[in-house]
Amino acid sequence: MFACGLHLAMQCHVEMTPEMIEVWCKSWPAEVEGLNPLPSTVQTPEQMLMQVQDRLPAMRQLADHLYSVWIRGLKSD
């Protein structure tokens, strides 16, 4: 993640929803095809779904804070 002037670039998804996670879990087999063994950083659908309720509130709080700070830095001319 980085900011360059008014631009914010991220390679993560702080806007996750339970529905997005379910869709991604369904496409997981195609995403990891050919990865044997799986890298240690790759979570299985079972791991993701087990952690949704615990982790989503913290991610939403992070997203709210991140975007609030970024938006305050935007200046209209």
Residue frames as qw, qx, qy, qz and C-alpha x, y, z in Angstrom:
[[0.000, 0.892, 0.453, 0.000, 0.00, 0.00, 0.00],
 [0.420, -0.173, 0.008, 0.891, 1.27, 3.48, -0.79],
 [0.178, 0.892, 0.349, -0.225, 0.09, 7.01, -1.37],
 [0.461, 0.037, 0.302, 0.834, 1.44, 9.25, -4.11],
 [0.139, -0.148, -0.143, -0.969, -0.04, 12.70, -3.92],
 [0.610, -0.044, 0.191, -0.768, -3.81, 12.29, -3.89],
 [0.773, 0.158, -0.525, -0.318, -3.61, 8.69, -5.12],
 [0.581, -0.403, 0.639, -0.303, -3.91, 5.71, -2.82],
 [0.658, 0.314, -0.636, -0.254, -2.72, 2.33, -4.13],
 [0.604, -0.354, 0.619, -0.357, -3.44, -0.94, -2.34],
 [0.503, 0.207, -0.804, -0.242, -2.84, -4.60, -3.09],
 [0.034, -0.141, -0.899, 0.413, -5.25, -5.72, -0.43],
 [0.314, -0.474, -0.568, -0.595, -8.99, -5.68, 0.15],
 [0.038, -0.048, -0.629, 0.775, -10.02, -3.83, 3.28],
 [0.498, 0.034, -0.048, -0.865, -13.56, -3.57, 1.90],
 [0.216, 0.004, -0.969, -0.119, -14.29, -7.29, 2.29],
 [0.669, -0.150, 0.128, -0.716, -17.82, -8.55, 2.88],
 [0.615, -0.109, 0.762, -0.168, -18.99, -12.05, 3.80],
 [0.774, 0.545, 0.244, -0.208, -20.48, -12.34, 0.32],
 [0.387, 0.796, -0.460, -0.074, -17.17, -11.46, -1.36],
 [0.263, -0.491, 0.822, -0.117, -15.38, -14.04, 0.73],
 [0.746, 0.167, 0.604, -0.224, -17.92, -16.73, -0.20],
 [0.696, 0.701, -0.034, -0.154, -17.52, -15.96, -3.91],
 [0.174, 0.752, -0.635, 0.027, -13.73, -16.04, -3.63],
 [0.516, -0.290, 0.786, -0.181, -13.90, -19.34, -1.76],
 [0.821, 0.387, 0.372, -0.197, -15.91, -20.85, -4.63],
 [0.626, 0.752, -0.206, 0.017, -13.26, -19.78, -7.15],
 [0.441, -0.727, 0.526, 0.012, -10.39, -20.91, -4.88],
 [0.853, -0.021, 0.491, 0.173, -9.71, -24.28, -6.60],
 [0.652, 0.679, 0.171, 0.293, -9.05, -22.58, -9.94],
 [0.031, -0.960, 0.231, -0.153, -6.90, -19.89, -8.28],
 [0.465, -0.649, 0.602, -0.015, -4.54, -22.39, -6.65],
 [0.952, 0.279, 0.127, -0.014, -4.46, -24.97, -9.42],
 [0.731, 0.526, -0.240, 0.363, -0.88, -26.06, -9.95],
 [0.094, -0.721, 0.479, -0.492, 0.39, -24.75, -6.62],
 [0.945, -0.288, -0.141, -0.061, 1.74, -27.82, -4.90],
 [0.258, -0.533, -0.720, 0.361, 2.51, -27.39, -2.13],
 [0.035, -0.908, -0.311, -0.279, 0.50, -24.29, -1.31],
 [0.284, 0.458, -0.350, 0.766, 2.58, -21.35, -0.09],
 [0.312, -0.322, -0.724, 0.525, 2.22, -20.87, 3.66],
 [0.093, 0.193, 0.144, -0.966, 0.56, -17.49, 3.03],
 [0.418, -0.125, -0.585, -0.684, -2.35, -19.04, 1.12],
 [0.421, -0.019, 0.651, -0.631, -5.44, -19.59, 3.23],
 [0.016, -0.222, -0.934, -0.278, -7.89, -22.36, 2.39],
 [0.373, -0.455, -0.369, -0.720, -11.61, -21.62, 2.06],
 [0.670, -0.492, -0.552, 0.068, -12.16, -23.46, 5.34],
 [0.484, -0.223, -0.303, 0.790, -9.67, -21.20, 7.12],
 [0.013, -0.204, -0.149, -0.967, -11.18, -18.05, 5.64],
 [0.500, -0.476, -0.480, -0.542, -14.76, -18.99, 6.43],
 [0.651, -0.436, -0.544, 0.301, -13.90, -19.99, 10.01],
 [0.420, -0.237, -0.213, 0.850, -12.32, -16.57, 10.64],
 [0.039, 0.549, 0.415, 0.725, -14.89, -14.28, 8.96],
 [0.429, -0.795, -0.390, -0.181, -16.90, -13.46, 12.07],
 [0.649, -0.577, -0.104, 0.484, -13.79, -12.73, 14.15],
 [0.501, -0.146, 0.246, 0.817, -11.81, -10.75, 11.58],
 [0.191, 0.620, 0.517, 0.558, -14.39, -8.80, 9.57],
 [0.251, -0.926, -0.277, 0.047, -15.26, -6.23, 12.28],
 [0.512, -0.603, 0.197, 0.579, -11.57, -5.31, 12.68],
 [0.433, 0.162, 0.533, 0.709, -11.14, -5.05, 8.89],
 [0.045, 0.805, 0.490, 0.330, -14.16, -2.75, 8.64],
 [0.386, -0.874, -0.089, 0.281, -12.78, -0.56, 11.40],
 [0.535, -0.318, 0.384, 0.682, -9.42, -0.42, 9.62],
 [0.319, 0.452, 0.579, 0.600, -11.09, 0.42, 6.30],
 [0.116, -0.917, -0.372, -0.083, -13.15, 3.20, 7.89],
 [0.453, -0.765, 0.104, 0.446, -10.05, 4.71, 9.48],
 [0.538, -0.077, 0.503, 0.672, -7.89, 4.32, 6.38],
 [0.235, 0.580, 0.553, 0.550, -10.39, 5.92, 4.02],
 [0.222, -0.926, -0.297, 0.074, -11.34, 8.67, 6.50],
 [0.472, -0.630, 0.218, 0.578, -7.72, 9.76, 6.86],
 [0.438, 0.107, 0.576, 0.682, -7.15, 9.56, 3.11],
 [0.105, 0.761, 0.550, 0.328, -10.32, 11.54, 2.31],
 [0.299, -0.895, -0.138, 0.303, -9.35, 14.29, 4.77],
 [0.481, -0.417, 0.377, 0.673, -6.11, 14.67, 2.81],
 [0.374, 0.478, 0.595, 0.526, -7.95, 15.33, -0.46],
 [0.039, -0.528, -0.149, 0.835, -8.20, 19.00, -1.27],
 [0.454, 0.680, 0.546, 0.181, -10.63, 20.42, -3.78],
 [0.340, -0.091, 0.169, 0.921, -9.40, 23.27, -5.92]]
